[in-house]
Amino acid sequence: MYTINTNDLIFTSYYQPGVNYPWVVCDGEEDQRIEGIKDHVEAGDYFASLATVLDLTGQTVNKASVTGGKRLKKLKKDLLYLQKNYRIVEK
């Protein structure tokens, strides 16, 4: 197997004489997302950050569905409660 990593693009290919395997490209998006989560957890603001994203999403959802917007507001309150009273600890 050959792997070339340049600028968060990972190209992977397997070599076997007489067989051509396609290159697999991974843009590192999931790795970046996970690093962002870890950064928020370490900073102690993951629940608050998630509540903010849900609040912004809820503003858009509320225009289309009042019940969906209300549900997101409840989730926001739950997340802020968790932010105030709990912290995430790695298993």
N, CA, C and O atoms as a CHARMM CRD file, in Angstrom:
* protein
*
  364
    1    1 MET  N      0.85500  -1.17700   0.00000 PROA 1      0.00000
    2    1 MET  CA     0.00000   0.00000   0.00000 PROA 1      0.00000
    3    1 MET  C      0.89500   1.23300   0.00000 PROA 1      0.00000
    4    1 MET  O      1.88500   1.28900   0.73000 PROA 1      0.00000
    5    2 TYR  N      0.55000   2.20300  -0.80800 PROA 2      0.00000
    6    2 TYR  CA     1.25800   3.46200  -0.85200 PROA 2      0.00000
    7    2 TYR  C      0.32000   4.56700  -0.39800 PROA 2      0.00000
    8    2 TYR  O     -0.84200   4.60100  -0.80300 PROA 2      0.00000
    9    3 THR  N      0.81100   5.46500   0.43200 PROA 3      0.00000
   10    3 THR  CA     0.02100   6.60300   0.87300 PROA 3      0.00000
   11    3 THR  C      0.84700   7.86500   0.70000 PROA 3      0.00000
   12    3 THR  O      2.00200   7.92600   1.12100 PROA 3      0.00000
   13    4 ILE  N      0.24800   8.86600   0.08000 PROA 4      0.00000
   14    4 ILE  CA     0.87900  10.16500  -0.07500 PROA 4      0.00000
   15    4 ILE  C     -0.02200  11.17500   0.60400 PROA 4      0.00000
   16    4 ILE  O     -1.21400  11.24100   0.30100 PROA 4      0.00000
   17    5 ASN  N      0.52100  11.95900   1.51200 PROA 5      0.00000
   18    5 ASN  CA    -0.28000  12.93600   2.23000 PROA 5      0.00000
   19    5 ASN  C      0.25400  14.33100   1.91800 PROA 5      0.00000
   20    5 ASN  O      1.38100  14.66300   2.28800 PROA 5      0.00000
   21    6 THR  N     -0.55200  15.14700   1.23900 PROA 6      0.00000
   22    6 THR  CA    -0.15000  16.51400   0.93100 PROA 6      0.00000
   23    6 THR  C     -1.31200  17.44500   1.19900 PROA 6      0.00000
   24    6 THR  O     -2.41000  17.23800   0.68100 PROA 6      0.00000
   25    7 ASN  N     -1.08300  18.46700   2.00300 PROA 7      0.00000
   26    7 ASN  CA    -2.10000  19.48200   2.27600 PROA 7      0.00000
   27    7 ASN  C     -3.44900  18.89400   2.66100 PROA 7      0.00000
   28    7 ASN  O     -4.48800  19.28800   2.13200 PROA 7      0.00000
   29    8 ASP  N     -3.41500  17.94200   3.59200 PROA 8      0.00000
   30    8 ASP  CA    -4.62900  17.29600   4.10500 PROA 8      0.00000
   31    8 ASP  C     -5.36000  16.45700   3.06900 PROA 8      0.00000
   32    8 ASP  O     -6.49900  16.05600   3.30600 PROA 8      0.00000
   33    9 LEU  N     -4.74600  16.18300   1.94000 PROA 9      0.00000
   34    9 LEU  CA    -5.31700  15.23900   0.98200 PROA 9      0.00000
   35    9 LEU  C     -4.52500  13.94500   1.11300 PROA 9      0.00000
   36    9 LEU  O     -3.29500  13.96200   1.07000 PROA 9      0.00000
   37   10 ILE  N     -5.20600  12.85400   1.26700 PROA 10     0.00000
   38   10 ILE  CA    -4.53200  11.57000   1.41500 PROA 10     0.00000
   39   10 ILE  C     -4.86700  10.71500   0.20600 PROA 10     0.00000
   40   10 ILE  O     -6.03400  10.42000  -0.05300 PROA 10     0.00000
   41   11 PHE  N     -3.85300  10.32400  -0.52300 PROA 11     0.00000
   42   11 PHE  CA    -4.02800   9.46700  -1.67900 PROA 11     0.00000
   43   11 PHE  C     -3.50900   8.08900  -1.30600 PROA 11     0.00000
   44   11 PHE  O     -2.36900   7.95700  -0.86300 PROA 11     0.00000
   45   12 THR  N     -4.32000   7.07500  -1.47700 PROA 12     0.00000
   46   12 THR  CA    -3.92800   5.72600  -1.09900 PROA 12     0.00000
   47   12 THR  C     -4.12400   4.79100  -2.27200 PROA 12     0.00000
   48   12 THR  O     -5.14300   4.85000  -2.95900 PROA 12     0.00000
   49   13 SER  N     -3.14700   3.92700  -2.50300 PROA 13     0.00000
   50   13 SER  CA    -3.25600   2.94600  -3.56300 PROA 13     0.00000
   51   13 SER  C     -2.58500   1.66300  -3.11000 PROA 13     0.00000
   52   13 SER  O     -1.63600   1.68900  -2.32600 PROA 13     0.00000
   53   14 TYR  N     -3.07100   0.56900  -3.59500 PROA 14     0.00000
   54   14 TYR  CA    -2.48900  -0.72900  -3.29100 PROA 14     0.00000
   55   14 TYR  C     -1.74800  -1.20800  -4.53300 PROA 14     0.00000
   56   14 TYR  O     -2.23200  -1.04700  -5.65300 PROA 14     0.00000
   57   15 TYR  N     -0.59400  -1.78700  -4.33400 PROA 15     0.00000
   58   15 TYR  CA     0.18800  -2.26600  -5.46200 PROA 15     0.00000
   59   15 TYR  C      0.26300  -3.77900  -5.42400 PROA 15     0.00000
   60   15 TYR  O      0.64100  -4.38100  -4.41900 PROA 15     0.00000
   61   16 GLN  N     -0.10600  -4.37200  -6.54000 PROA 16     0.00000
   62   16 GLN  CA     0.04500  -5.80300  -6.71800 PROA 16     0.00000
   63   16 GLN  C      0.39200  -5.99100  -8.19200 PROA 16     0.00000
   64   16 GLN  O     -0.34200  -5.50300  -9.05200 PROA 16     0.00000
   65   17 PRO  N      1.45800  -6.66300  -8.50400 PROA 17     0.00000
   66   17 PRO  CA     1.86100  -6.80700  -9.90000 PROA 17     0.00000
   67   17 PRO  C      0.71200  -7.30600 -10.78000 PROA 17     0.00000
   68   17 PRO  O      0.05300  -8.29400 -10.45600 PROA 17     0.00000
   69   18 GLY  N      0.48500  -6.61600 -11.88500 PROA 18     0.00000
   70   18 GLY  CA    -0.54400  -7.01300 -12.83400 PROA 18     0.00000
   71   18 GLY  C     -1.93900  -6.53800 -12.49200 PROA 18     0.00000
   72   18 GLY  O     -2.86000  -6.76200 -13.27800 PROA 18     0.00000
   73   19 VAL  N     -2.13800  -5.88200 -11.33500 PROA 19     0.00000
   74   19 VAL  CA    -3.46800  -5.42100 -10.92800 PROA 19     0.00000
   75   19 VAL  C     -3.40300  -3.91300 -10.68100 PROA 19     0.00000
   76   19 VAL  O     -2.52400  -3.43700  -9.96300 PROA 19     0.00000
   77   20 ASN  N     -4.30800  -3.18200 -11.25900 PROA 20     0.00000
   78   20 ASN  CA    -4.39700  -1.74300 -11.02700 PROA 20     0.00000
   79   20 ASN  C     -5.55600  -1.45400 -10.08800 PROA 20     0.00000
   80   20 ASN  O     -6.71000  -1.73000 -10.41400 PROA 20     0.00000
   81   21 TYR  N     -5.24900  -0.89700  -8.91900 PROA 21     0.00000
   82   21 TYR  CA    -6.27500  -0.49300  -7.96600 PROA 21     0.00000
   83   21 TYR  C     -6.48400   1.01300  -8.08300 PROA 21     0.00000
   84   21 TYR  O     -5.53300   1.74700  -8.35200 PROA 21     0.00000
   85   22 PRO  N     -7.69100   1.47300  -7.89000 PROA 22     0.00000
   86   22 PRO  CA    -7.92400   2.92400  -7.97200 PROA 22     0.00000
   87   22 PRO  C     -7.32100   3.63900  -6.76300 PROA 22     0.00000
   88   22 PRO  O     -7.13500   3.04100  -5.70300 PROA 22     0.00000
   89   23 TRP  N     -7.02300   4.91500  -6.93600 PROA 23     0.00000
   90   23 TRP  CA    -6.59600   5.76500  -5.82800 PROA 23     0.00000
   91   23 TRP  C     -7.81200   6.12800  -4.99900 PROA 23     0.00000
   92   23 TRP  O     -8.88200   6.39600  -5.54500 PROA 23     0.00000
   93   24 VAL  N     -7.65900   6.14000  -3.70500 PROA 24     0.00000
   94   24 VAL  CA    -8.71700   6.55800  -2.79800 PROA 24     0.00000
   95   24 VAL  C     -8.30900   7.90900  -2.23200 PROA 24     0.00000
   96   24 VAL  O     -7.20200   8.05600  -1.71500 PROA 24     0.00000
   97   25 VAL  N     -9.19600   8.90100  -2.32500 PROA 25     0.00000
   98   25 VAL  CA    -8.87100  10.24000  -1.86400 PROA 25     0.00000
   99   25 VAL  C     -9.70200  10.55900  -0.62100 PROA 25     0.00000
  100   25 VAL  O    -10.91900  10.37900  -0.61500 PROA 25     0.00000
  101   26 CYS  N     -9.03700  11.02900   0.42300 PROA 26     0.00000
  102   26 CYS  CA    -9.70000  11.46600   1.64400 PROA 26     0.00000
  103   26 CYS  C     -9.27600  12.90600   1.88700 PROA 26     0.00000
  104   26 CYS  O     -8.08300  13.18400   2.00700 PROA 26     0.00000
  105   27 ASP  N    -10.22900  13.82400   1.96300 PROA 27     0.00000
  106   27 ASP  CA    -9.86900  15.23500   2.09800 PROA 27     0.00000
  107   27 ASP  C     -9.62800  15.66300   3.54000 PROA 27     0.00000
  108   27 ASP  O     -9.39200  16.84500   3.79200 PROA 27     0.00000
  109   28 GLY  N     -9.68000  14.75200   4.47500 PROA 28     0.00000
  110   28 GLY  CA    -9.38800  15.08000   5.85700 PROA 28     0.00000
  111   28 GLY  C    -10.51700  15.80200   6.57300 PROA 28     0.00000
  112   28 GLY  O    -10.32600  16.27900   7.69200 PROA 28     0.00000
  113   29 GLU  N    -11.70100  15.89300   5.94600 PROA 29     0.00000
  114   29 GLU  CA   -12.81600  16.63300   6.55200 PROA 29     0.00000
  115   29 GLU  C    -13.22200  16.03700   7.89000 PROA 29     0.00000
  116   29 GLU  O    -13.45800  16.77300   8.84800 PROA 29     0.00000
  117   30 GLU  N    -13.30600  14.73100   7.96600 PROA 30     0.00000
  118   30 GLU  CA   -13.70800  14.10400   9.23100 PROA 30     0.00000
  119   30 GLU  C    -12.64100  14.33000  10.30200 PROA 30     0.00000
  120   30 GLU  O    -12.96500  14.59000  11.46100 PROA 30     0.00000
  121   31 ASP  N    -11.37600  14.23100   9.91400 PROA 31     0.00000
  122   31 ASP  CA   -10.30500  14.48800  10.87100 PROA 31     0.00000
  123   31 ASP  C    -10.38900  15.91200  11.40800 PROA 31     0.00000
  124   31 ASP  O    -10.20600  16.13400  12.60500 PROA 31     0.00000
  125   32 GLN  N    -10.66400  16.86900  10.53900 PROA 32     0.00000
  126   32 GLN  CA   -10.78600  18.26600  10.96300 PROA 32     0.00000
  127   32 GLN  C    -11.97600  18.43900  11.90100 PROA 32     0.00000
  128   32 GLN  O    -11.89300  19.17200  12.88600 PROA 32     0.00000
  129   33 ARG  N    -13.08400  17.76300  11.59200 PROA 33     0.00000
  130   33 ARG  CA   -14.27700  17.85200  12.43200 PROA 33     0.00000
  131   33 ARG  C    -13.98700  17.28900  13.81900 PROA 33     0.00000
  132   33 ARG  O    -14.36800  17.88600  14.82700 PROA 33     0.00000
  133   34 ILE  N    -13.32400  16.15700  13.87200 PROA 34     0.00000
  134   34 ILE  CA   -13.00800  15.53500  15.15600 PROA 34     0.00000
  135   34 ILE  C    -12.03300  16.40300  15.94700 PROA 34     0.00000
  136   34 ILE  O    -12.17400  16.53300  17.16300 PROA 34     0.00000
  137   35 GLU  N    -11.05400  16.99400  15.28100 PROA 35     0.00000
  138   35 GLU  CA   -10.12900  17.90000  15.96400 PROA 35     0.00000
  139   35 GLU  C    -10.87400  19.10400  16.54400 PROA 35     0.00000
  140   35 GLU  O    -10.56500  19.55800  17.64500 PROA 35     0.00000
  141   36 GLY  N    -11.85500  19.61800  15.79600 PROA 36     0.00000
  142   36 GLY  CA   -12.66700  20.72900  16.28800 PROA 36     0.00000
  143   36 GLY  C    -13.44800  20.34700  17.53600 PROA 36     0.00000
  144   36 GLY  O    -13.55100  21.12800  18.48200 PROA 36     0.00000
  145   37 ILE  N    -13.99800  19.13300  17.52700 PROA 37     0.00000
  146   37 ILE  CA   -14.73000  18.64500  18.70000 PROA 37     0.00000
  147   37 ILE  C    -13.78800  18.55800  19.89400 PROA 37     0.00000
  148   37 ILE  O    -14.11400  19.01700  20.98900 PROA 37     0.00000
  149   38 LYS  N    -12.61500  17.96500  19.67100 PROA 38     0.00000
  150   38 LYS  CA   -11.64200  17.82700  20.76500 PROA 38     0.00000
  151   38 LYS  C    -11.23900  19.19000  21.31000 PROA 38     0.00000
  152   38 LYS  O    -11.10500  19.36500  22.52100 PROA 38     0.00000
  153   39 ASP  N    -11.04600  20.15700  20.41400 PROA 39     0.00000
  154   39 ASP  CA   -10.67600  21.50800  20.86400 PROA 39     0.00000
  155   39 ASP  C    -11.75200  22.10500  21.75700 PROA 39     0.00000
  156   39 ASP  O    -11.44600  22.70600  22.78700 PROA 39     0.00000
  157   40 HSD  N    -13.01900  21.94200  21.36500 PROA 40     0.00000
  158   40 HSD  CA   -14.12500  22.47800  22.17600 PROA 40     0.00000
  159   40 HSD  C    -14.23200  21.74600  23.51400 PROA 40     0.00000
  160   40 HSD  O    -14.49600  22.36900  24.54200 PROA 40     0.00000
  161   41 VAL  N    -14.02900  20.43900  23.50400 PROA 41     0.00000
  162   41 VAL  CA   -14.08800  19.67300  24.75300 PROA 41     0.00000
  163   41 VAL  C    -12.97600  20.12800  25.69100 PROA 41     0.00000
  164   41 VAL  O    -13.21500  20.34400  26.87900 PROA 41     0.00000
  165   42 GLU  N    -11.75600  20.27600  25.15900 PROA 42     0.00000
  166   42 GLU  CA   -10.63100  20.71900  25.99000 PROA 42     0.00000
  167   42 GLU  C    -10.86600  22.12300  26.54000 PROA 42     0.00000
  168   42 GLU  O    -10.48000  22.42400  27.67000 PROA 42     0.00000
  169   43 ALA  N    -11.50100  22.98300  25.73800 PROA 43     0.00000
  170   43 ALA  CA   -11.78600  24.34700  26.19100 PROA 43     0.00000
  171   43 ALA  C    -12.95600  24.38300  27.16500 PROA 43     0.00000
  172   43 ALA  O    -13.17500  25.39000  27.83800 PROA 43     0.00000
  173   44 GLY  N    -13.71400  23.28000  27.24400 PROA 44     0.00000
  174   44 GLY  CA   -14.85300  23.20800  28.15300 PROA 44     0.00000
  175   44 GLY  C    -16.09500  23.91400  27.64300 PROA 44     0.00000
  176   44 GLY  O    -16.98000  24.25600  28.42700 PROA 44     0.00000
  177   45 ASP  N    -16.17000  24.13700  26.33000 PROA 45     0.00000
  178   45 ASP  CA   -17.33200  24.85600  25.80200 PROA 45     0.00000
  179   45 ASP  C    -18.08200  24.09300  24.70000 PROA 45     0.00000
  180   45 ASP  O    -18.78500  24.69500  23.88800 PROA 45     0.00000
  181   46 TYR  N    -17.92400  22.76100  24.68300 PROA 46     0.00000
  182   46 TYR  CA   -18.57300  21.99200  23.61900 PROA 46     0.00000
  183   46 TYR  C    -20.09100  22.12300  23.64800 PROA 46     0.00000
  184   46 TYR  O    -20.71100  22.36700  22.61300 PROA 46     0.00000
  185   47 PHE  N    -20.69200  21.96300  24.82000 PROA 47     0.00000
  186   47 PHE  CA   -22.15400  22.04100  24.91500 PROA 47     0.00000
  187   47 PHE  C    -22.65900  23.42800  24.52100 PROA 47     0.00000
  188   47 PHE  O    -23.66600  23.54600  23.82300 PROA 47     0.00000
  189   48 ALA  N    -21.97500  24.46100  24.95900 PROA 48     0.00000
  190   48 ALA  CA   -22.38600  25.83100  24.61000 PROA 48     0.00000
  191   48 ALA  C    -22.23500  26.08400  23.11600 PROA 48     0.00000
  192   48 ALA  O    -23.08900  26.72700  22.50700 PROA 48     0.00000
  193   49 SER  N    -21.16600  25.58700  22.52900 PROA 49     0.00000
  194   49 SER  CA   -20.96700  25.75300  21.08200 PROA 49     0.00000
  195   49 SER  C    -22.05100  25.02600  20.30100 PROA 49     0.00000
  196   49 SER  O    -22.58300  25.55200  19.32500 PROA 49     0.00000
  197   50 LEU  N    -22.36900  23.82800  20.73200 PROA 50     0.00000
  198   50 LEU  CA   -23.42200  23.06200  20.07400 PROA 50     0.00000
  199   50 LEU  C    -24.77200  23.75400  20.23700 PROA 50     0.00000
  200   50 LEU  O    -25.57500  23.77300  19.30400 PROA 50     0.00000
  201   51 ALA  N    -25.02600  24.32000  21.41200 PROA 51     0.00000
  202   51 ALA  CA   -26.27400  25.05100  21.64400 PROA 51     0.00000
  203   51 ALA  C    -26.37500  26.25200  20.71300 PROA 51     0.00000
  204   51 ALA  O    -27.45400  26.55400  20.20400 PROA 51     0.00000
  205   52 THR  N    -25.26300  26.93500  20.48900 PROA 52     0.00000
  206   52 THR  CA   -25.25600  28.08700  19.58600 PROA 52     0.00000
  207   52 THR  C    -25.58200  27.66600  18.16400 PROA 52     0.00000
  208   52 THR  O    -26.37000  28.32400  17.48500 PROA 52     0.00000
  209   53 VAL  N    -24.98300  26.57700  17.71200 PROA 53     0.00000
  210   53 VAL  CA   -25.25600  26.07400  16.35800 PROA 53     0.00000
  211   53 VAL  C    -26.72100  25.67900  16.22800 PROA 53     0.00000
  212   53 VAL  O    -27.36600  25.98200  15.22400 PROA 53     0.00000
  213   54 LEU  N    -27.24400  25.00100  17.24700 PROA 54     0.00000
  214   54 LEU  CA   -28.65300  24.61800  17.21700 PROA 54     0.00000
  215   54 LEU  C    -29.56800  25.83600  17.22000 PROA 54     0.00000
  216   54 LEU  O    -30.60500  25.83500  16.55700 PROA 54     0.00000
  217   55 ASP  N    -29.19400  26.86900  17.95700 PROA 55     0.00000
  218   55 ASP  CA   -29.99400  28.08800  18.00200 PROA 55     0.00000
  219   55 ASP  C    -30.05200  28.73700  16.62000 PROA 55     0.00000
  220   55 ASP  O    -31.11900  29.15400  16.16900 PROA 55     0.00000
  221   56 LEU  N    -28.91200  28.82000  15.95800 PROA 56     0.00000
  222   56 LEU  CA   -28.88300  29.40200  14.61300 PROA 56     0.00000
  223   56 LEU  C    -29.67600  28.54800  13.63000 PROA 56     0.00000
  224   56 LEU  O    -30.38600  29.07300  12.77200 PROA 56     0.00000
  225   57 THR  N    -29.55000  27.23100  13.76000 PROA 57     0.00000
  226   57 THR  CA   -30.32400  26.32300  12.90600 PROA 57     0.00000
  227   57 THR  C    -31.80700  26.46600  13.21000 PROA 57     0.00000
  228   57 THR  O    -32.63900  26.44600  12.30300 PROA 57     0.00000
  229   58 GLY  N    -32.13600  26.61100  14.49300 PROA 58     0.00000
  230   58 GLY  CA   -33.53400  26.75600  14.90400 PROA 58     0.00000
  231   58 GLY  C    -34.19000  27.99600  14.33500 PROA 58     0.00000
  232   58 GLY  O    -35.38900  27.99000  14.05600 PROA 58     0.00000
  233   59 GLN  N    -33.42500  29.05800  14.15700 PROA 59     0.00000
  234   59 GLN  CA   -33.98900  30.27100  13.57200 PROA 59     0.00000
  235   59 GLN  C    -34.45800  30.01000  12.14600 PROA 59     0.00000
  236   59 GLN  O    -35.48500  30.53600  11.71600 PROA 59     0.00000
  237   60 THR  N    -33.70800  29.20500  11.42200 PROA 60     0.00000
  238   60 THR  CA   -34.09900  28.85000  10.05400 PROA 60     0.00000
  239   60 THR  C    -35.24800  27.84900  10.06200 PROA 60     0.00000
  240   60 THR  O    -36.20500  27.98400   9.29900 PROA 60     0.00000
  241   61 VAL  N    -35.14800  26.84300  10.93200 PROA 61     0.00000
  242   61 VAL  CA   -36.18100  25.80500  11.01900 PROA 61     0.00000
  243   61 VAL  C    -37.50900  26.40500  11.45400 PROA 61     0.00000
  244   61 VAL  O    -38.56100  26.00400  10.95700 PROA 61     0.00000
  245   62 ASN  N    -37.47300  27.35900  12.37400 PROA 62     0.00000
  246   62 ASN  CA   -38.69100  27.96500  12.90300 PROA 62     0.00000
  247   62 ASN  C    -39.53600  28.59800  11.80100 PROA 62     0.00000
  248   62 ASN  O    -40.76200  28.63600  11.89600 PROA 62     0.00000
  249   63 LYS  N    -38.87800  29.09200  10.76300 PROA 63     0.00000
  250   63 LYS  CA   -39.60800  29.68400   9.63900 PROA 63     0.00000
  251   63 LYS  C    -40.41700  28.62700   8.88600 PROA 63     0.00000
  252   63 LYS  O    -41.47700  28.92100   8.33500 PROA 63     0.00000
  253   64 ALA  N    -39.90400  27.39300   8.86900 PROA 64     0.00000
  254   64 ALA  CA   -40.57600  26.32600   8.14100 PROA 64     0.00000
  255   64 ALA  C    -41.47600  25.47900   9.03700 PROA 64     0.00000
  256   64 ALA  O    -42.50600  24.97700   8.58700 PROA 64     0.00000
  257   65 SER  N    -41.08900  25.31800  10.30800 PROA 65     0.00000
  258   65 SER  CA   -41.83000  24.43300  11.20700 PROA 65     0.00000
  259   65 SER  C    -41.74400  24.96200  12.63300 PROA 65     0.00000
  260   65 SER  O    -40.68100  24.93400  13.25300 PROA 65     0.00000
  261   66 VAL  N    -42.85500  25.43600  13.13700 PROA 66     0.00000
  262   66 VAL  CA   -42.88100  25.98200  14.49800 PROA 66     0.00000
  263   66 VAL  C    -42.53300  24.90000  15.52300 PROA 66     0.00000
  264   66 VAL  O    -41.79100  25.16100  16.46900 PROA 66     0.00000
  265   67 THR  N    -43.06400  23.68900  15.34300 PROA 67     0.00000
  266   67 THR  CA   -42.77500  22.61200  16.30600 PROA 67     0.00000
  267   67 THR  C    -41.30100  22.21600  16.26100 PROA 67     0.00000
  268   67 THR  O    -40.71000  21.91400  17.29800 PROA 67     0.00000
  269   68 GLY  N    -40.70400  22.21600  15.07000 PROA 68     0.00000
  270   68 GLY  CA   -39.27800  21.90400  14.96000 PROA 68     0.00000
  271   68 GLY  C    -38.43500  22.94600  15.67000 PROA 68     0.00000
  272   68 GLY  O    -37.45900  22.60800  16.33900 PROA 68     0.00000
  273   69 GLY  N    -38.80500  24.21000  15.53100 PROA 69     0.00000
  274   69 GLY  CA   -38.09100  25.29100  16.20700 PROA 69     0.00000
  275   69 GLY  C    -38.20600  25.18500  17.71500 PROA 69     0.00000
  276   69 GLY  O    -37.23600  25.42600  18.43400 PROA 69     0.00000
  277   70 LYS  N    -39.39700  24.82400  18.20100 PROA 70     0.00000
  278   70 LYS  CA   -39.60000  24.66200  19.65200 PROA 70     0.00000
  279   70 LYS  C    -38.76000  23.50800  20.19000 PROA 70     0.00000
  280   70 LYS  O    -38.18900  23.59700  21.27700 PROA 70     0.00000
  281   71 ARG  N    -38.69200  22.43000  19.42100 PROA 71     0.00000
  282   71 ARG  CA   -37.90700  21.27200  19.84700 PROA 71     0.00000
  283   71 ARG  C    -36.42600  21.65100  19.95400 PROA 71     0.00000
  284   71 ARG  O    -35.74800  21.24100  20.89500 PROA 71     0.00000
  285   72 LEU  N    -35.92700  22.42800  18.99600 PROA 72     0.00000
  286   72 LEU  CA   -34.53500  22.85500  19.03800 PROA 72     0.00000
  287   72 LEU  C    -34.26800  23.79800  20.21000 PROA 72     0.00000
  288   72 LEU  O    -33.18100  23.77200  20.78800 PROA 72     0.00000
  289   73 LYS  N    -35.25700  24.63700  20.56800 PROA 73     0.00000
  290   73 LYS  CA   -35.09000  25.51000  21.73300 PROA 73     0.00000
  291   73 LYS  C    -34.95200  24.69300  23.00700 PROA 73     0.00000
  292   73 LYS  O    -34.16400  25.03900  23.88700 PROA 73     0.00000
  293   74 LYS  N    -35.72500  23.59700  23.11100 PROA 74     0.00000
  294   74 LYS  CA   -35.61600  22.72600  24.28100 PROA 74     0.00000
  295   74 LYS  C    -34.25200  22.05200  24.33000 PROA 74     0.00000
  296   74 LYS  O    -33.65100  21.92500  25.39700 PROA 74     0.00000
  297   75 LEU  N    -33.77000  21.62300  23.17300 PROA 75     0.00000
  298   75 LEU  CA   -32.44100  21.02100  23.12400 PROA 75     0.00000
  299   75 LEU  C    -31.36700  22.02600  23.51600 PROA 75     0.00000
  300   75 LEU  O    -30.39600  21.67800  24.18800 PROA 75     0.00000
  301   76 LYS  N    -31.54200  23.26500  23.09700 PROA 76     0.00000
  302   76 LYS  CA   -30.58800  24.31400  23.46400 PROA 76     0.00000
  303   76 LYS  C    -30.55000  24.47900  24.98500 PROA 76     0.00000
  304   76 LYS  O    -29.47300  24.57900  25.57300 PROA 76     0.00000
  305   77 LYS  N    -31.71500  24.50600  25.61500 PROA 77     0.00000
  306   77 LYS  CA   -31.76300  24.62400  27.07700 PROA 77     0.00000
  307   77 LYS  C    -31.08200  23.43700  27.74500 PROA 77     0.00000
  308   77 LYS  O    -30.35600  23.60100  28.72600 PROA 77     0.00000
  309   78 ASP  N    -31.31900  22.24300  27.21200 PROA 78     0.00000
  310   78 ASP  CA   -30.68100  21.04600  27.75700 PROA 78     0.00000
  311   78 ASP  C    -29.15800  21.15000  27.65800 PROA 78     0.00000
  312   78 ASP  O    -28.44200  20.83700  28.60900 PROA 78     0.00000
  313   79 LEU  N    -28.68000  21.58700  26.50700 PROA 79     0.00000
  314   79 LEU  CA   -27.23700  21.70400  26.31600 PROA 79     0.00000
  315   79 LEU  C    -26.62300  22.75800  27.23300 PROA 79     0.00000
  316   79 LEU  O    -25.52700  22.56200  27.75800 PROA 79     0.00000
  317   80 LEU  N    -27.31500  23.85700  27.42500 PROA 80     0.00000
  318   80 LEU  CA   -26.79800  24.89000  28.33100 PROA 80     0.00000
  319   80 LEU  C    -26.78800  24.39500  29.77400 PROA 80     0.00000
  320   80 LEU  O    -25.90000  24.75400  30.54800 PROA 80     0.00000
  321   81 TYR  N    -27.77300  23.56900  30.14100 PROA 81     0.00000
  322   81 TYR  CA   -27.77600  22.94800  31.46400 PROA 81     0.00000
  323   81 TYR  C    -26.55000  22.03500  31.61300 PROA 81     0.00000
  324   81 TYR  O    -25.86400  22.06200  32.63500 PROA 81     0.00000
  325   82 LEU  N    -26.29100  21.23400  30.58500 PROA 82     0.00000
  326   82 LEU  CA   -25.12800  20.34900  30.62300 PROA 82     0.00000
  327   82 LEU  C    -23.83300  21.16000  30.70000 PROA 82     0.00000
  328   82 LEU  O    -22.90800  20.79500  31.42700 PROA 82     0.00000
  329   83 GLN  N    -23.77300  22.25200  29.95200 PROA 83     0.00000
  330   83 GLN  CA   -22.58300  23.10700  29.97000 PROA 83     0.00000
  331   83 GLN  C    -22.31600  23.63700  31.37500 PROA 83     0.00000
  332   83 GLN  O    -21.17200  23.69200  31.82500 PROA 83     0.00000
  333   84 LYS  N    -23.37500  24.01900  32.05100 PROA 84     0.00000
  334   84 LYS  CA   -23.24500  24.62000  33.37600 PROA 84     0.00000
  335   84 LYS  C    -22.87800  23.58700  34.44100 PROA 84     0.00000
  336   84 LYS  O    -22.14500  23.90200  35.37900 PROA 84     0.00000
  337   85 ASN  N    -23.37400  22.36500  34.30800 PROA 85     0.00000
  338   85 ASN  CA   -23.27300  21.39900  35.39000 PROA 85     0.00000
  339   85 ASN  C    -22.36000  20.19500  35.14400 PROA 85     0.00000
  340   85 ASN  O    -22.07600  19.44800  36.08000 PROA 85     0.00000
  341   86 TYR  N    -21.89800  19.99200  33.92200 PROA 86     0.00000
  342   86 TYR  CA   -21.12200  18.80000  33.61100 PROA 86     0.00000
  343   86 TYR  C    -19.92900  19.14800  32.75100 PROA 86     0.00000
  344   86 TYR  O    -19.84000  20.23400  32.17800 PROA 86     0.00000
  345   87 ARG  N    -19.00400  18.18800  32.67600 PROA 87     0.00000
  346   87 ARG  CA   -17.89000  18.30000  31.74600 PROA 87     0.00000
  347   87 ARG  C    -17.70200  16.94500  31.10100 PROA 87     0.00000
  348   87 ARG  O    -18.06400  15.92000  31.68100 PROA 87     0.00000
  349   88 ILE  N    -17.14100  16.93200  29.91000 PROA 88     0.00000
  350   88 ILE  CA   -16.91700  15.69500  29.17700 PROA 88     0.00000
  351   88 ILE  C    -15.54900  15.15900  29.58100 PROA 88     0.00000
  352   88 ILE  O    -14.56000  15.89100  29.61300 PROA 88     0.00000
  353   89 VAL  N    -15.51600  13.85400  29.89100 PROA 89     0.00000
  354   89 VAL  CA   -14.27500  13.18700  30.24900 PROA 89     0.00000
  355   89 VAL  C    -14.06900  12.03500  29.28100 PROA 89     0.00000
  356   89 VAL  O    -14.97400  11.23200  29.05000 PROA 89     0.00000
  357   90 GLU  N    -12.86600  11.96200  28.71700 PROA 90     0.00000
  358   90 GLU  CA   -12.56900  10.91100  27.74700 PROA 90     0.00000
  359   90 GLU  C    -12.60600   9.54000  28.42000 PROA 90     0.00000
  360   90 GLU  O    -12.14300   9.38000  29.55000 PROA 90     0.00000
  361   91 LYS  N    -13.15300   8.56700  27.72400 PROA 91     0.00000
  362   91 LYS  CA   -13.22600   7.19700  28.24600 PROA 91     0.00000
  363   91 LYS  C    -11.85800   6.57000  28.23400 PROA 91     0.00000
  364   91 LYS  O    -11.70300   5.41700  28.63500 PROA 91     0.00000
